[in-house]
Amino acid sequence: MPLARWWPRLIALPGSSSIGTVDVDAQEWLAAAGDVAAAGGQLLALWTTLEHDADAHATVRAALLADSRVLVPTLRVAAAGQPYPGLQGFFPAATRMQRASFDLTGVASDDPDRRPWLRHAAWRHDQHPLRDDLPHVTDAPRMVDAYAFVRVDGDGVHEIPVGPVHAGIIEPGHFRFSIVGEKVLKLEERLGYVHKGIERRFSELPALEGHRLAARVSGDSAVAYSWAYCQALEGLSGAAPPERAQYLRALCLELERLQNHLGDLGALGNDAGFAFGLAQFSRLKEELLRAMHAAIGQRYLLDAIVPGGTAFDLRDSAAATLGAAVHGIGQSVLELRRIYDEHAGVRDRFVGAGEVTPELARRLGLIGLAGRASGQAVDLRTDHPCAPYDVLRPVKYVQQAGDVAARVAVRFDEVQESCRLVAAILSLLPQGDVRVTVPSPRQRALAIGLVEGWRGPVLVTLETTADGGIHRCHPHDPSWQNWPVLEHAIIGNIVPDFPLINKSFNLSYSGHDL
């Protein structure tokens, strides 16, 4: 098997025996990606690091998941030299990652799509936030951003531009529909309008303080990001969180999964014209948030996970109250699932809408929850488990239809599984400390944290400087892989179904805006 040739060459990264790097040349860079793709593996992330001599060299890395291991091919290139080989031929989602990497670092791939992804004319085309000091917004010259959207021509074809500013509280994103009548022929997205400067800000922080910023990359996935960051940091520091802290981290992750699934199930009902569903799931989500606040001290767990463990402990009485609340929510969701399944109007809107076949999902690299709804049976909690998931052994739920109904069904199944896992965690919760002191991390070293968030795999790569700071931190959201698939899911559907289809994916704008 071609993939097997890479395993003997892997150098394990600190903190994980199943994540390893391998130095490659340009030919091997493509060969590694081709072998993983041929074996049915997935591209988890692609990023570029300017080396300490930033004007001369850079390193391009990709995280590739295959056989429950993560292969990280590492290609050293001249920072301003010939473009490196792009991976878009094996993993279509790599295109936007490569474009974003160029915007941030100035290191280009040979991908023919050279359109800016994050820049939006907020700075000059020859400036790059991870290389140059950019002017303040007020000092930046005003430039016209003539983005080359792909046009669709033909009789009766016209465009509907939506956004980037929306009539709600969601973050900015532009959607360009090409339609005939109400049927969508093509959708093209453009994101990254805010450019919060997340990756540049990481480089200005001490490594022991980066977890707070990580938790705010995408607020609905605060636990996944902060845990992945702490995994990487603890790998570089040689710190082992106490067993009790590992269980508390898993508790937080499942609570985060629950609160997002409850919110989505209500919003999906509302988008199908079923306001009763929104009311009931909003009530259940509020009950969960109040129970979390009473037990943990936070409604949204932005600061629950810290280097070395957790920032909170759980009293026995609080654990019992939280467990009872989650059990009650699970029972209510069972009844609401029956109502959704039996409601003809809801079924009519859900079934067949926004279909992504398993074959298309495999070719485009659909991952996480949306991938499992299209036959892609990957969940890091079972396929690449960190403690305590190796003990908890979550059940993986997969659907084949790949439509809105399938994505709803996966959410309903995962709500019940998360309720079961919360009960198991609370019953198995060991005694002991919840935090250890984390020493300064190794200098000029690299580690990767990887956690299955509610949306899908969240990856954080951390590389340190010689003085304990952050040389490079790349937080990667699964939305990078899944936004392009949404463009395919809407084809052939009518424009009024887009809000429903879009919500069934519920991808992150913020996690895409680095």
C-alpha positions in Angstrom: 0.0 0.0 0.0 1.6 3.3 -1.1 0.5 5.1 2.1 2.5 2.7 4.3 5.8 4.0 2.9 5.4 7.2 4.9 4.9 5.8 8.4 8.5 4.7 9.0 9.7 8.2 8.1 7.3 10.0 10.5 8.9 12.0 13.4 6.2 12.1 16.1 5.3 15.6 17.3 5.5 16.4 21.0 2.4 15.2 22.9 1.1 12.8 20.3 2.4 9.5 19.0 -0.1 9.5 16.1 0.8 12.9 14.6 4.1 13.1 12.9 6.0 15.3 10.4 8.1 14.2 7.5 10.4 16.5 5.5 9.7 16.3 1.8 10.8 17.8 -1.5 8.3 19.1 -4.0 7.8 15.7 -5.7 7.2 14.0 -2.4 4.9 16.7 -1.3 2.5 15.8 -4.1 3.1 12.1 -3.6 2.1 12.2 0.0 -1.1 14.1 -0.8 -1.9 11.7 -3.6 -1.3 8.6 -1.5 -3.6 10.0 1.3 -6.3 11.0 -1.2 -6.1 7.5 -2.9 -6.5 5.9 0.5 -9.7 7.9 1.2 -8.0 10.2 3.7 -8.8 13.8 4.4 -7.0 17.2 4.3 -7.3 18.7 7.8 -5.4 21.9 7.2 -2.8 23.6 5.1 -0.7 26.6 6.3 2.6 28.4 5.7 5.1 29.5 8.2 7.7 32.1 7.6 10.9 30.9 9.1 13.0 33.0 11.5 14.8 34.4 8.5 11.4 35.5 7.1 12.8 37.2 4.1 14.5 34.1 2.8 12.7 30.9 3.6 9.2 29.5 4.5 7.7 26.2 5.4 4.5 24.9 3.9 2.7 22.1 5.8 -0.4 20.1 5.4 -2.2 17.9 8.0 -3.5 14.8 6.3 -5.7 12.3 8.2 -5.4 8.6 7.1 -5.5 5.3 8.9 -6.2 7.1 12.2 -2.9 8.9 12.0 -2.0 12.4 10.9 0.7 12.8 8.4 2.2 16.3 8.2 4.4 16.7 5.1 6.8 19.6 5.5 8.1 21.4 2.4 10.8 24.1 2.8 10.6 26.7 0.1 12.2 30.1 -0.8 9.8 32.8 0.7 9.9 34.8 -2.6 10.9 32.0 -5.0 9.0 29.8 -7.4 5.5 28.8 -6.4 5.2 25.5 -4.5 3.0 22.7 -5.9 -0.6 23.2 -4.9 -2.7 20.3 -3.6 -6.0 21.4 -5.2 -5.8 18.5 -7.6 -6.1 16.0 -4.7 -8.1 18.1 -2.3 -10.3 20.9 -3.9 -10.6 22.7 -0.5 -6.9 23.4 -0.6 -7.5 26.2 -3.1 -8.8 28.7 -0.5 -6.3 27.6 2.1 -3.5 28.3 -0.4 -5.0 31.7 -1.4 -5.3 32.7 2.3 -1.7 31.6 3.0 -0.5 33.8 0.2 -2.5 36.8 1.5 -1.0 36.3 5.0 2.6 35.4 4.1 3.3 36.1 0.4 4.2 32.5 -0.3 2.4 31.4 -3.4 1.3 28.0 -4.7 1.0 27.2 -8.4 -2.8 27.0 -8.1 -4.2 29.0 -11.1 -6.7 30.7 -8.8 -4.7 33.6 -7.6 -7.6 35.8 -6.4 -7.2 37.3 -3.0 -9.1 35.6 -0.2 -8.5 37.5 3.0 -7.1 40.8 1.7 -10.2 42.6 0.4 -8.0 45.6 -0.6 -7.6 46.4 3.1 -3.8 46.5 2.5 -1.6 46.7 -0.6 -1.3 43.6 -2.7 2.5 43.5 -2.0 1.9 43.5 1.8 1.3 40.5 4.0 0.2 40.6 7.7 2.5 37.8 8.9 5.5 39.4 7.1 4.9 43.2 7.1 3.8 45.9 9.5 0.5 47.0 8.0 -0.8 50.6 8.2 -3.7 51.4 10.5 -7.0 51.2 8.9 -7.4 55.0 8.9 -4.0 55.3 7.2 -4.7 52.7 4.5 -5.2 54.0 1.0 -8.7 53.6 -0.4 -8.6 51.0 -3.2 -11.2 49.5 -5.4 -11.5 45.7 -4.8 -12.5 44.4 -8.2 -12.9 40.7 -7.3 -13.3 38.5 -10.3 -16.5 36.5 -9.7 -17.1 33.7 -12.1 -19.9 34.7 -14.5 -22.6 32.5 -15.9 -24.1 33.6 -19.2 -27.1 32.5 -21.1 -30.7 33.3 -21.9 -32.7 34.1 -18.8 -29.7 34.0 -16.4 -29.3 36.7 -13.9 -27.4 37.3 -10.7 -28.6 37.9 -7.2 -25.9 39.4 -4.9 -26.5 38.8 -1.2 -24.4 40.5 1.5 -21.7 40.9 2.7 -23.8 42.9 5.2 -26.9 40.9 6.2 -30.2 41.7 7.9 -29.3 40.1 11.1 -26.4 39.6 13.6 -24.4 37.2 11.6 -20.9 38.1 10.4 -20.3 39.4 6.9 -20.2 37.0 3.9 -21.0 37.6 0.3 -23.1 35.1 -1.8 -23.4 35.6 -5.6 -26.2 33.5 -7.1 -26.6 32.9 -10.8 -30.2 31.8 -11.4 -32.8 31.1 -14.0 -36.2 31.8 -12.6 -35.8 30.7 -9.0 -33.5 27.7 -9.7 -29.9 28.2 -8.7 -27.3 27.4 -11.5 -24.3 28.5 -9.5 -23.3 30.0 -6.2 -20.0 31.7 -5.4 -19.0 32.7 -1.9 -16.6 35.3 -0.7 -15.7 35.5 3.0 -13.0 36.9 5.2 -14.3 40.5 5.2 -13.4 41.4 8.8 -9.9 40.1 8.9 -9.5 40.2 12.6 -5.8 39.7 12.5 -6.0 36.5 14.6 -2.9 34.9 13.3 -0.8 38.1 13.6 -2.1 38.6 17.2 -1.0 35.1 18.2 2.6 36.0 17.3 2.5 38.9 19.8 1.5 36.7 22.8 3.4 34.5 25.2 2.7 30.9 24.5 1.2 30.4 28.0 -1.4 33.0 27.2 -2.6 32.0 23.8 -5.5 29.8 24.9 -7.7 32.8 25.6 -7.3 34.0 22.0 -7.8 30.5 20.7 -11.1 30.3 22.5 -12.3 33.4 20.6 -11.4 32.3 17.1 -15.0 31.1 16.6 -17.0 31.6 19.7 -19.4 28.8 19.2 -16.5 26.4 19.3 -14.6 27.9 22.2 -14.0 24.6 24.0 -12.7 22.8 20.9 -10.3 25.6 20.1 -9.0 26.2 23.6 -8.6 22.4 24.1 -6.7 22.0 20.8 -4.4 24.9 21.7 -3.8 23.5 25.2 -3.0 20.1 23.7 -0.3 21.6 21.5 1.1 23.8 24.3 1.1 20.9 26.8 2.9 18.7 24.2 5.6 21.4 23.9 5.8 21.8 27.7 5.7 18.1 28.7 2.7 18.8 31.0 0.1 16.1 31.6 -3.3 17.4 32.7 -4.8 15.5 35.6 -7.2 12.7 34.8 -10.1 14.7 36.4 -9.3 17.6 34.2 -9.4 15.4 31.1 -12.9 14.3 32.0 -14.0 17.9 32.7 -12.7 19.0 29.3 -14.7 16.3 27.6 -17.8 17.4 29.7 -17.3 20.9 28.3 -16.9 19.7 24.8 -20.1 17.7 24.9 -22.0 20.5 26.5 -20.8 22.8 23.7 -22.0 20.2 21.2 -25.4 20.1 22.9 -25.9 23.8 23.0 -25.1 24.2 19.3 -27.2 21.3 18.2 -30.2 22.5 20.2 -29.9 26.0 18.7 -29.6 24.6 15.1 -32.5 22.3 15.4 -34.7 25.2 16.5 -33.4 27.5 13.8 -33.9 24.7 11.1 -37.5 24.3 12.2 -38.1 28.0 12.0 -36.5 28.1 8.5 -39.0 25.4 7.5 -41.9 27.6 8.8 -42.3 25.7 12.0 -42.0 28.3 14.7 -43.0 25.8 17.4 -39.7 24.1 16.9 -37.8 27.3 17.4 -39.7 28.1 20.6 -39.2 24.6 22.1 -35.5 24.3 21.2 -34.8 27.8 22.3 -36.3 26.9 25.7 -34.2 23.8 26.0 -31.0 25.6 25.0 -31.7 28.2 27.7 -32.3 25.5 30.2 -28.9 24.0 29.3 -27.1 27.4 29.5 -28.6 28.1 32.9 -27.6 24.6 34.2 -24.0 25.2 32.8 -23.8 28.6 34.5 -25.0 27.1 37.8 -22.5 24.2 37.7 -19.5 25.7 35.9 -19.9 29.4 36.3 -20.2 30.2 32.6 -23.1 30.0 30.1 -20.6 29.9 27.2 -17.4 28.2 28.1 -14.9 30.7 26.7 -12.5 30.4 29.7 -13.2 27.0 31.0 -10.1 25.2 29.6 -6.7 26.5 30.5 -3.1 25.2 30.1 -2.6 22.2 32.4 -6.3 21.5 33.0 -9.5 23.4 33.6 -10.3 26.7 35.3 -13.1 25.2 37.3 -14.0 22.1 39.4 -17.3 20.5 39.8 -18.9 19.9 43.1 -20.9 16.7 43.6 -24.1 18.6 44.1 -23.5 20.6 40.9 -22.7 17.5 39.0 -26.0 15.9 40.1 -28.0 19.0 39.1 -26.3 19.3 35.7 -26.8 15.6 35.0 -30.5 15.8 35.8 -30.9 18.9 33.6 -29.1 17.2 30.6 -31.2 14.0 31.1 -34.4 16.0 31.0 -33.3 17.8 27.9 -32.6 14.5 26.2 -36.0 13.2 26.9 -37.7 16.4 25.6 -35.6 16.1 22.4 -36.8 12.6 21.8 -40.4 13.9 21.8 -39.5 16.8 19.6 -37.8 14.5 17.1 -41.0 12.5 16.8 -42.9 15.8 16.1 -40.4 16.9 13.4 -40.5 13.4 11.8 -44.3 13.3 11.6 -44.8 16.9 10.5 -45.6 16.8 6.8 -44.6 20.5 6.1 -41.2 20.1 7.8 -40.5 16.8 6.0 -41.4 18.5 2.7 -38.8 21.2 3.3 -36.1 19.0 4.7 -36.1 15.9 2.4 -34.2 16.3 -0.8 -33.1 19.8 -0.1 -29.4 20.7 -0.4 -28.3 17.1 -1.3 -24.6 16.2 -1.2 -24.2 12.6 -2.3 -21.5 10.5 -0.5 -19.5 10.4 -3.7 -19.5 14.2 -4.1 -18.8 14.6 -0.4 -15.7 12.3 -0.7 -14.4 14.1 -3.8 -14.9 17.6 -2.3 -13.6 16.6 1.2 -16.7 17.3 3.2 -15.9 16.7 6.9 -17.4 16.8 10.4 -21.1 16.7 11.0 -22.0 17.6 7.4 -19.7 14.9 6.2 -21.2 12.2 8.4 -24.6 13.2 7.0 -23.2 12.3 3.5 -21.7 8.9 4.3 -18.2 10.1 5.4 -17.8 8.1 8.6 -15.1 10.1 10.4 -15.3 11.3 13.9 -12.1 12.1 15.7 -13.6 11.1 19.1 -13.5 7.5 17.8 -11.0 7.6 15.0 -8.3 9.7 16.6 -9.3 9.8 20.3 -7.7 11.8 23.0 -8.3 11.0 26.7 -10.9 10.3 27.9 -12.6 9.5 24.7 -10.6 6.3 24.4 -12.5 5.1 27.5 -15.8 6.7 26.7 -16.0 5.3 23.2 -18.6 7.5 21.6 -21.0 6.1 19.0 -20.5 7.5 15.5 -23.7 8.4 13.7 -23.8 8.4 9.9 -26.5 9.1 7.3 -26.3 8.5 3.5 -28.9 10.8 2.0 -26.8 14.0 2.4 -29.7 16.4 2.4 -31.1 18.8 5.0 -33.1 15.9 6.6 -29.9 13.8 7.0 -28.0 16.7 8.6 -31.0 17.2 11.0 -31.0 13.4 11.7 -27.3 13.4 12.6 -27.9 16.3 15.0 -30.8 14.5 16.7 -28.7 11.4 17.1 -25.7 13.3 18.4 -27.8 15.1 21.0 -28.8 11.8 22.5 -25.2 10.5 22.3 -23.9 13.7 24.0 -26.5 13.3 26.7 -25.3 9.7 27.2 -21.7 10.9 27.3 -22.4 13.6 29.8 -24.0 11.0 32.1 -21.0 8.7 31.6 -18.5 11.5 32.3 -20.3 12.5 35.5 -20.5 8.9 36.7 -16.8 8.2 35.9 -15.4 11.5 37.1 -12.2 10.7 39.0 -11.1 12.5 42.1 -8.0 14.7 42.2 -6.7 18.0 41.0 -8.0 19.8 38.0 -4.9 21.7 37.0 -1.1 21.3 36.9 1.5 24.0 36.4 2.7 24.2 32.8 6.4 25.0 32.4 7.7 27.1 29.5 7.4 25.3 26.2 10.3 23.9 24.2 12.0 26.6 22.1 11.7 26.6 18.4 9.5 23.5 18.4 6.2 22.5 16.7 3.2 20.7 18.1 -0.4 20.2 16.9 -3.6 19.9 18.9 -6.6 18.2 17.3 -10.2 18.0 18.7 -13.5 16.9 17.2 -15.6 20.0 17.8 -19.4 20.0 17.2 -18.9 21.2 13.6 -16.0 18.9 12.8 -12.2 18.7 13.4 -10.6 21.7 14.9 -6.8 21.8 14.5 -4.4 24.2 16.1 -0.7 24.2 15.2 1.7 26.0 17.6 5.4 26.8 16.9 7.4 28.6 19.5 10.2 31.2 19.4 13.6 31.1 21.2 12.2 33.1 24.1 9.0 31.2 24.7 6.8 33.3 22.5 4.6 32.2 19.6 6.4 32.2 16.3 3.4 30.8 14.4 -0.1 29.6 15.5 -2.6 28.5 12.9 -6.1 27.7 14.1 -8.1 25.8 11.5 -11.9 25.5 11.4 -13.6 22.7 9.5 -15.6 25.4 7.7 -12.7 25.9 5.4 -13.4 22.5 3.9 -17.2 22.7 4.0 -18.0 26.2 2.7 -17.1 25.2 -0.9 -19.4 22.2 -0.7 -22.3 24.5 0.2 -21.9 26.0 -3.3 -22.6 22.6 -4.8 -25.4 21.7 -2.3 -27.6 24.6 -3.5 -27.3 23.8 -7.2 -30.7 22.9 -8.7 -32.5 24.1 -5.6 -34.6 27.3 -5.5 -33.4 30.5 -4.0 -35.8 30.5 -1.0 -34.4 27.2 0.2 -30.9 28.7 0.6 -31.4 29.9 4.2 -32.5 26.4 5.2 -29.7 24.6 3.3 -27.1 27.1 4.7 -28.4 26.7 8.2 -28.2 22.9 7.9 -24.4 23.3 7.4 -24.1 26.2 9.9 -20.6 27.0 9.0 -18.4 29.6 10.7 -17.7 33.0 9.2 -15.4 33.9 12.2 -13.3 30.8 12.0 -12.6 31.6 8.4 -11.6 35.2 9.1 -8.0 35.1 10.2 
